[in-house]
Amino acid sequence: MFVDAVLERCPGESAVCSKTFPASEPFFAGHFPRDPIVPGVILTEALAQTSGIAAGDSSRSFLLSAIRQMKFLRAVHPDERVLLKVEKIAEMGGLLQFSGVAEVDGVPVARGIIVLSEVSNVVG
C-alpha cells in the first residue's frame, strides 16, 4: 500500500490520505542515486489507492482503468509527508472518475484524473 493513514473520508465521494516514503524504499536506489525522488508512477498509484478508499467499501472492489492529465509539478524526496486528496467528479455505470492532487507542505506536487472501474466479485 502507498497509503499510511486515512485522514478524512466521505464514502463514495472523497478522501484525504497521507504517505511518507522512507529513505529505505528500494526504488530510491535507482531513482536517482545522488538525488532520490519518488517515481511519478508511485505517486499516481498512491492517488489511485486513495481514490479506491474514497469509492469503496468492503463489498466493492475497483481497478485502475485510466490516468488522465497527470502532471508532476515538483519532485518528492525521501521522508517528505505527502497528502493525497481525491474527489469524485463523475460516475457512469461501473466507472468512477476522481480528481486528485498530491501535496507536500501545502504545495501541489502532482495532480490529475484517476478513473476506476468496479470489479464484479462473481466467483465461478
N, CA, C and O atoms as a DFTB+ gen file, in Angstrom:
496 C
 N C O
     1  1       0.836      -1.202       0.000
     2  2       0.000       0.000       0.000
     3  2       0.867       1.247       0.000
     4  3       1.904       1.303       0.661
     5  1       0.430       2.232      -0.742
     6  2       1.103       3.522      -0.764
     7  2       0.274       4.564      -0.013
     8  3       0.264       5.745      -0.361
     9  1      -0.426       4.090       1.037
    10  2      -1.189       4.963       1.928
    11  2      -0.848       4.536       3.351
    12  3      -0.991       3.366       3.707
    13  1      -0.398       5.489       4.159
    14  2      -0.104       5.202       5.571
    15  2      -1.324       5.403       6.458
    16  3      -1.553       4.640       7.396
    17  1      -2.108       6.440       6.155
    18  2      -3.232       6.791       7.027
    19  2      -4.359       7.416       6.216
    20  3      -4.124       8.156       5.261
    21  1      -5.590       7.102       6.619
    22  2      -6.774       7.758       6.070
    23  2      -7.130       8.868       7.045
    24  3      -7.465       8.603       8.199
    25  1      -7.057      10.106       6.583
    26  2      -7.295      11.256       7.454
    27  2      -8.743      11.731       7.406
    28  3      -9.293      12.177       8.413
    29  1      -9.352      11.633       6.232
    30  2     -10.752      12.019       6.051
    31  2     -11.344      11.102       4.990
    32  3     -10.649      10.658       4.076
    33  1     -12.638      10.826       5.126
    34  2     -13.311      10.019       4.104
    35  2     -14.785      10.321       4.108
    36  3     -15.445      10.255       5.145
    37  1     -15.297      10.650       2.946
    38  2     -16.732      10.774       2.721
    39  2     -17.068       9.646       1.748
    40  3     -16.854       9.790       0.544
    41  1     -17.593       8.523       2.253
    42  2     -17.777       7.326       1.425
    43  2     -18.493       7.615       0.105
    44  3     -19.551       8.244       0.070
    45  1     -17.881       7.135      -0.975
    46  2     -18.434       7.321      -2.307
    47  2     -18.127       8.660      -2.927
    48  3     -18.476       8.891      -4.085
    49  1     -17.478       9.565      -2.186
    50  2     -17.270      10.920      -2.703
    51  2     -15.829      11.417      -2.660
    52  3     -15.330      11.924      -3.665
    53  1     -15.137      11.282      -1.503
    54  2     -13.815      11.887      -1.390
    55  2     -13.013      11.217      -0.276
    56  3     -13.547      10.486       0.558
    57  1     -11.709      11.498      -0.298
    58  2     -10.838      11.013       0.767
    59  2      -9.571      11.860       0.802
    60  3      -9.143      12.426      -0.204
    61  1      -8.994      11.923       1.986
    62  2      -7.674      12.532       2.188
    63  2      -6.846      11.500       2.943
    64  3      -7.228      11.043       4.021
    65  1      -5.715      11.143       2.363
    66  2      -4.819      10.165       2.974
    67  2      -3.421      10.760       3.043
    68  3      -3.163      11.825       2.483
    69  1      -2.526      10.072       3.730
    70  2      -1.139      10.529       3.785
    71  2      -0.199       9.354       3.563
    72  3      -0.538       8.199       3.821
    73  1       0.985       9.683       3.079
    74  2       2.034       8.690       2.879
    75  2       3.390       9.372       3.022
    76  3       3.623      10.437       2.450
    77  1       4.276       8.753       3.785
    78  2       5.667       9.176       3.867
    79  2       6.506       8.039       3.314
    80  3       6.416       6.909       3.795
    81  1       7.311       8.322       2.322
    82  2       8.163       7.319       1.697
    83  2       9.526       7.351       2.381
    84  3      10.303       8.280       2.163
    85  1       9.830       6.332       3.220
    86  2      11.110       6.340       3.934
    87  2      12.283       6.169       2.968
    88  3      12.140       5.562       1.907
    89  1      13.426       6.703       3.341
    90  2      14.631       6.629       2.507
    91  2      15.037       5.187       2.221
    92  3      15.784       4.938       1.275
    93  1      14.565       4.242       3.013
    94  2      14.919       2.835       2.828
    95  2      14.148       2.158       1.688
    96  3      14.443       1.012       1.350
    97  1      13.172       2.843       1.091
    98  2      12.418       2.238      -0.020
    99  2      13.387       1.839      -1.135
   100  3      14.228       2.650      -1.526
   101  1      13.293       0.618      -1.654
   102  2      14.245       0.152      -2.659
   103  2      14.262       0.973      -3.946
   104  3      15.298       1.060      -4.605
   105  1      13.115       1.585      -4.319
   106  2      13.097       2.335      -5.578
   107  2      13.989       3.570      -5.550
   108  3      14.378       4.070      -6.605
   109  1      14.323       4.076      -4.348
   110  2      15.191       5.254      -4.272
   111  2      16.609       4.958      -4.763
   112  3      17.290       5.864      -5.244
   113  1      17.063       3.715      -4.652
   114  2      18.429       3.362      -5.053
   115  2      18.680       3.669      -6.528
   116  3      19.778       4.092      -6.891
   117  1      17.683       3.462      -7.375
   118  2      17.881       3.709      -8.799
   119  2      17.154       4.930      -9.327
   120  3      17.172       5.188     -10.530
   121  1      16.519       5.680      -8.448
   122  2      15.679       6.794      -8.920
   123  2      15.847       8.014      -8.028
   124  3      14.880       8.317      -7.329
   125  1      16.824       8.668      -7.969
   126  2      18.110       8.631      -8.654
   127  2      19.200       8.556      -7.607
   128  3      19.020       9.098      -6.516
   129  1      20.326       7.910      -7.885
   130  2      21.315       7.608      -6.843
   131  2      21.792       8.799      -6.006
   132  3      21.928       8.661      -4.790
   133  1      22.046       9.945      -6.601
   134  2      22.547      11.082      -5.820
   135  2      21.465      12.116      -5.478
   136  3      21.704      13.053      -4.716
   137  1      20.297      11.930      -6.045
   138  2      19.183      12.837      -5.767
   139  2      17.888      12.017      -5.795
   140  3      17.107      12.131      -6.740
   141  1      17.655      11.187      -4.762
   142  2      16.496      10.288      -4.791
   143  2      15.162      11.027      -4.784
   144  3      14.947      11.964      -4.016
   145  1      14.270      10.570      -5.671
   146  2      12.918      11.122      -5.721
   147  2      11.923       9.981      -5.861
   148  3      12.260       8.908      -6.360
   149  1      10.695      10.222      -5.416
   150  2       9.618       9.245      -5.559
   151  2       9.217       9.220      -7.040
   152  3       8.906      10.265      -7.612
   153  1       9.222       8.039      -7.660
   154  2       8.803       7.956      -9.063
   155  2       7.360       8.428      -9.246
   156  3       6.506       8.199      -8.389
   157  1       7.103       9.087     -10.370
   158  2       5.759       9.575     -10.669
   159  2       4.720       8.473     -10.680
   160  3       3.578       8.693     -10.277
   161  1       5.100       7.290     -11.136
   162  2       4.150       6.176     -11.172
   163  2       3.726       5.780      -9.759
   164  3       2.596       5.336      -9.558
   165  1       4.609       5.935      -8.789
   166  2       4.276       5.608      -7.396
   167  2       3.304       6.655      -6.839
   168  3       2.351       6.301      -6.145
   169  1       3.535       7.935      -7.136
   170  2       2.596       8.980      -6.710
   171  2       1.223       8.763      -7.347
   172  3       0.190       8.947      -6.703
   173  1       1.229       8.369      -8.622
   174  2      -0.033       8.099      -9.321
   175  2      -0.767       6.938      -8.673
   176  3      -1.981       7.002      -8.477
   177  1      -0.039       5.876      -8.338
   178  2      -0.658       4.724      -7.668
   179  2      -1.196       5.110      -6.294
   180  3      -2.254       4.629      -5.888
   181  1      -0.483       5.971      -5.575
   182  2      -0.962       6.425      -4.266
   183  2      -2.288       7.181      -4.418
   184  3      -3.193       7.013      -3.600
   185  1      -2.407       8.010      -5.461
   186  2      -3.671       8.710      -5.716
   187  2      -4.764       7.720      -6.129
   188  3      -5.925       7.892      -5.756
   189  1      -4.402       6.689      -6.897
   190  2      -5.385       5.678      -7.293
   191  2      -5.872       4.903      -6.066
   192  3      -7.064       4.626      -5.943
   193  1      -4.960       4.556      -5.167
   194  2      -5.360       3.849      -3.950
   195  2      -6.250       4.733      -3.080
   196  3      -7.212       4.249      -2.485
   197  1      -5.938       6.009      -3.005
   198  2      -6.775       6.944      -2.251
   199  2      -8.157       7.043      -2.890
   200  3      -9.163       7.138      -2.187
   201  1      -8.209       7.020      -4.229
   202  2      -9.499       7.026      -4.936
   203  2     -10.298       5.779      -4.589
   204  3     -11.510       5.853      -4.383
   205  1      -9.631       4.642      -4.524
   206  2     -10.308       3.403      -4.147
   207  2     -10.843       3.453      -2.734
   208  3     -11.921       2.925      -2.456
   209  1     -10.106       4.078      -1.843
   210  2     -10.567       4.257      -0.461
   211  2     -11.812       5.135      -0.438
   212  3     -12.763       4.854       0.293
   213  1     -11.805       6.208      -1.248
   214  2     -12.966       7.095      -1.314
   215  2     -14.173       6.370      -1.909
   216  3     -15.301       6.551      -1.451
   217  1     -13.930       5.559      -2.921
   218  2     -15.023       4.934      -3.670
   219  2     -15.611       3.722      -2.990
   220  3     -16.817       3.487      -3.059
   221  1     -14.762       2.949      -2.330
   222  2     -15.158       1.616      -1.938
   223  2     -15.692       1.439      -0.548
   224  3     -15.679       2.340       0.291
   225  1     -16.153       0.254      -0.350
   226  2     -16.482      -0.290       0.959
   227  2     -16.141      -1.771       0.872
   228  3     -15.623      -2.220      -0.151
   229  1     -16.412      -2.519       1.889
   230  2     -15.980      -3.921       1.904
   231  2     -16.671      -4.773       0.847
   232  3     -16.216      -5.882       0.567
   233  1     -17.753      -4.286       0.256
   234  2     -18.474      -5.078      -0.738
   235  2     -18.121      -4.704      -2.174
   236  3     -18.629      -5.328      -3.106
   237  1     -17.267      -3.707      -2.379
   238  2     -16.929      -3.252      -3.729
   239  2     -15.418      -3.245      -3.925
   240  3     -14.664      -2.885      -3.022
   241  1     -14.989      -3.648      -5.119
   242  2     -13.573      -3.613      -5.471
   243  2     -13.409      -2.847      -6.775
   244  3     -14.308      -2.836      -7.616
   245  1     -12.252      -2.204      -6.939
   246  2     -12.001      -1.375      -8.116
   247  2     -10.622      -1.637      -8.678
   248  3      -9.711      -2.041      -7.955
   249  1     -10.472      -1.403      -9.970
   250  2      -9.187      -1.450     -10.643
   251  2      -8.918      -0.097     -11.291
   252  3      -9.848       0.596     -11.702
   253  1      -7.669       0.268     -11.380
   254  2      -7.276       1.480     -12.093
   255  2      -7.480       1.236     -13.577
   256  3      -6.911       0.296     -14.133
   257  1      -8.281       2.066     -14.226
   258  2      -8.593       1.895     -15.646
   259  2      -7.958       2.946     -16.530
   260  3      -7.647       2.671     -17.689
   261  1      -7.757       4.158     -16.002
   262  2      -7.185       5.216     -16.823
   263  2      -6.564       6.285     -15.935
   264  3      -6.979       6.505     -14.797
   265  1      -5.570       6.929     -16.491
   266  2      -4.917       8.083     -15.857
   267  2      -4.985       9.202     -16.885
   268  3      -4.531       9.034     -18.017
   269  1      -5.538      10.322     -16.506
   270  2      -5.696      11.427     -17.455
   271  2      -5.077      12.700     -16.889
   272  3      -5.209      13.010     -15.705
   273  1      -4.410      13.414     -17.759
   274  2      -3.890      14.747     -17.428
   275  2      -3.019      14.754     -16.178
   276  3      -3.047      15.723     -15.420
   277  1      -2.244      13.691     -15.945
   278  2      -1.387      13.654     -14.756
   279  2      -0.182      14.563     -14.987
   280  3       0.529      14.435     -15.983
   281  1       0.029      15.468     -14.063
   282  2       1.150      16.411     -14.111
   283  2       1.961      16.260     -12.842
   284  3       1.411      16.098     -11.752
   285  1       3.272      16.315     -12.993
   286  2       4.181      16.263     -11.848
   287  2       4.826      17.637     -11.735
   288  3       5.573      18.064     -12.615
   289  1       4.527      18.315     -10.645
   290  2       4.860      19.726     -10.505
   291  2       6.153      19.973      -9.742
   292  3       6.784      21.019      -9.897
   293  1       6.541      19.015      -8.924
   294  2       7.769      19.119      -8.134
   295  2       8.151      17.729      -7.663
   296  3       7.287      16.883      -7.438
   297  1       9.446      17.495      -7.516
   298  2       9.928      16.202      -7.039
   299  2       9.573      16.001      -5.567
   300  3       9.533      16.954      -4.789
   301  1       9.316      14.749      -5.201
   302  2       9.080      14.369      -3.813
   303  2      10.292      13.554      -3.366
   304  3      10.676      12.587      -4.023
   305  1      10.887      13.950      -2.251
   306  2      12.099      13.329      -1.745
   307  2      11.792      12.398      -0.566
   308  3      10.711      12.460       0.019
   309  1      12.753      11.539      -0.229
   310  2      12.544      10.630       0.908
   311  2      12.149      11.382       2.180
   312  3      12.628      12.485       2.442
   313  1      11.276      10.766       2.951
   314  2      10.834      11.242       4.262
   315  2       9.956      12.493       4.221
   316  3       9.666      13.072       5.268
   317  1       9.528      12.920       3.029
   318  2       8.546      14.005       2.956
   319  2       7.148      13.396       3.091
   320  3       6.854      12.363       2.489
   321  1       6.306      14.033       3.870
   322  2       4.921      13.563       4.055
   323  2       4.068      14.111       2.918
   324  3       3.984      15.321       2.707
   325  1       3.441      13.197       2.197
   326  2       2.601      13.556       1.055
   327  2       1.143      13.428       1.470
   328  3       0.720      12.380       1.959
   329  1       0.379      14.490       1.277
   330  2      -1.079      14.452       1.473
   331  2      -1.706      14.118       0.134
   332  3      -1.392      14.753      -0.872
   333  1      -2.579      13.139       0.109
   334  2      -3.244      12.669      -1.098
   335  2      -4.720      13.012      -0.981
   336  3      -5.408      12.513      -0.091
   337  1      -5.209      13.864      -1.880
   338  2      -6.599      14.330      -1.810
   339  2      -7.314      13.979      -3.108
   340  3      -6.836      14.301      -4.195
   341  1      -8.462      13.315      -2.988
   342  2      -9.247      12.971      -4.176
   343  2     -10.713      13.313      -3.950
   344  3     -11.220      13.291      -2.829
   345  1     -11.374      13.632      -5.062
   346  2     -12.801      13.940      -5.036
   347  2     -13.446      13.376      -6.297
   348  3     -12.952      13.587      -7.405
   349  1     -14.561      12.652      -6.119
   350  2     -15.267      12.093      -7.278
   351  2     -15.870      13.226      -8.089
   352  3     -16.533      14.113      -7.552
   353  1     -15.624      13.176      -9.409
   354  2     -16.167      14.216     -10.284
   355  2     -17.174      13.658     -11.289
   356  3     -17.923      14.414     -11.907
   357  1     -17.190      12.317     -11.451
   358  2     -18.151      11.722     -12.375
   359  2     -18.284      10.234     -12.078
   360  3     -17.376       9.597     -11.545
   361  1     -19.455       9.702     -12.446
   362  2     -19.693       8.265     -12.333
   363  2     -20.655       7.868     -13.433
   364  3     -21.684       8.511     -13.644
   365  1     -20.297       6.778     -14.143
   366  2     -21.176       6.273     -15.186
   367  2     -21.010       4.762     -15.248
   368  3     -19.918       4.252     -15.499
   369  1     -22.099       4.065     -15.018
   370  2     -22.010       2.610     -14.987
   371  2     -21.067       2.193     -13.877
   372  3     -21.215       2.627     -12.735
   373  1     -20.102       1.356     -14.205
   374  2     -19.133       0.918     -13.218
   375  2     -17.852       1.732     -13.210
   376  3     -16.869       1.323     -12.593
   377  1     -17.844       2.890     -13.891
   378  2     -16.654       3.750     -13.933
   379  2     -16.817       4.933     -12.994
   380  3     -17.865       5.579     -12.966
   381  1     -15.770       5.210     -12.225
   382  2     -15.756       6.371     -11.338
   383  2     -14.540       7.214     -11.683
   384  3     -13.436       6.692     -11.837
   385  1     -14.745       8.502     -11.802
   386  2     -13.666       9.429     -12.155
   387  2     -13.397      10.345     -10.969
   388  3     -14.313      10.952     -10.414
   389  1     -12.110      10.438     -10.586
   390  2     -11.690      11.251      -9.454
   391  2     -10.664      12.284      -9.891
   392  3      -9.768      11.999     -10.686
   393  1     -10.813      13.476      -9.359
   394  2      -9.776      14.497      -9.474
   395  2      -8.880      14.351      -8.256
   396  3      -9.366      14.296      -7.126
   397  1      -7.565      14.289      -8.483
   398  2      -6.661      14.082      -7.365
   399  2      -5.491      15.045      -7.366
   400  3      -5.037      15.507      -8.413
   401  1      -5.014      15.335      -6.165
   402  2      -3.821      16.159      -6.002
   403  2      -2.996      15.594      -4.859
   404  3      -3.528      15.196      -3.823
   405  1      -1.691      15.566      -5.067
   406  2      -0.742      15.192      -4.019
   407  2      -0.024      16.463      -3.608
   408  3       0.393      17.245      -4.463
   409  1       0.126      16.678      -2.297
   410  2       0.746      17.900      -1.782
   411  2       1.812      17.567      -0.753
   412  3       1.702      16.589      -0.013
   413  1       2.840      18.395      -0.721
   414  2       3.852      18.358       0.335
   415  2       3.894      19.757       0.939
   416  3       4.140      20.735       0.234
   417  1       3.656      19.847       2.229
   418  2       3.630      21.136       2.929
   419  2       2.701      22.141       2.262
   420  3       3.023      23.325       2.160
   421  1       1.537      21.656       1.805
   422  2       0.532      22.519       1.205
   423  2       0.805      22.917      -0.229
   424  3       0.025      23.668      -0.814
   425  1       1.899      22.433      -0.818
   426  2       2.273      22.772      -2.194
   427  2       1.978      21.565      -3.092
   428  3       2.476      20.472      -2.823
   429  1       1.184      21.737      -4.147
   430  2       0.904      20.617      -5.049
   431  2       2.188      20.084      -5.698
   432  3       3.019      20.848      -6.189
   433  1       2.327      18.753      -5.688
   434  2       3.480      18.108      -6.326
   435  2       3.038      17.245      -7.506
   436  3       3.848      16.931      -8.378
   437  1       1.764      16.859      -7.540
   438  2       1.206      16.094      -8.655
   439  2      -0.297      16.294      -8.656
   440  3      -0.918      16.484      -7.610
   441  1      -0.876      16.248      -9.864
   442  2      -2.336      16.332      -9.968
   443  2      -2.785      15.688     -11.265
   444  3      -2.047      15.643     -12.250
   445  1      -4.011      15.192     -11.242
   446  2      -4.551      14.574     -12.443
   447  2      -5.890      13.914     -12.172
   448  3      -6.495      14.083     -11.113
   449  1      -6.329      13.159     -13.166
   450  2      -7.616      12.483     -13.118
   451  2      -7.362      10.976     -13.081
   452  3      -6.590      10.446     -13.880
   453  1      -8.014      10.305     -12.157
   454  2      -7.923       8.854     -11.991
   455  2      -9.288       8.259     -12.320
   456  3     -10.307       8.720     -11.808
   457  1      -9.310       7.236     -13.173
   458  2     -10.555       6.534     -13.492
   459  2     -10.446       5.107     -12.966
   460  3      -9.507       4.378     -13.286
   461  1     -11.424       4.729     -12.157
   462  2     -11.505       3.378     -11.604
   463  2     -12.688       2.652     -12.224
   464  3     -13.703       3.261     -12.561
   465  1     -12.539       1.336     -12.369
   466  2     -13.671       0.525     -12.829
   467  2     -14.015      -0.479     -11.739
   468  3     -13.134      -1.081     -11.125
   469  1     -15.296      -0.644     -11.513
   470  2     -15.732      -1.590     -10.488
   471  2     -15.563      -3.013     -11.013
   472  3     -15.881      -3.308     -12.165
   473  1     -15.064      -3.875     -10.157
   474  2     -14.821      -5.267     -10.488
   475  2     -15.954      -6.102      -9.930
   476  3     -16.312      -5.979      -8.758
   477  1     -16.507      -6.937     -10.758
   478  2     -17.541      -7.852     -10.303
   479  2     -16.885      -8.927      -9.455
   480  3     -15.899      -9.538      -9.868
   481  1     -17.427      -9.156      -8.285
   482  2     -16.875     -10.171      -7.365
   483  2     -17.565     -11.516      -7.547
   484  3     -17.808     -12.233      -6.576
   485  1     -17.876     -11.850      -8.780
   486  2     -18.553     -13.111      -9.082
   487  2     -17.516     -14.236      -9.041
   488  3     -16.476     -14.164      -9.696
   489  1     -17.810     -15.245      -8.281
   490  2     -16.943     -16.410      -8.195
   491  2     -17.536     -17.489      -9.101
   492  3     -18.726     -17.793      -9.014
   493  1     -16.703     -18.064      -9.969
   494  2     -17.285     -19.050     -10.856
   495  2     -16.343     -19.959     -11.364
   496  3     -16.699     -20.852     -12.132
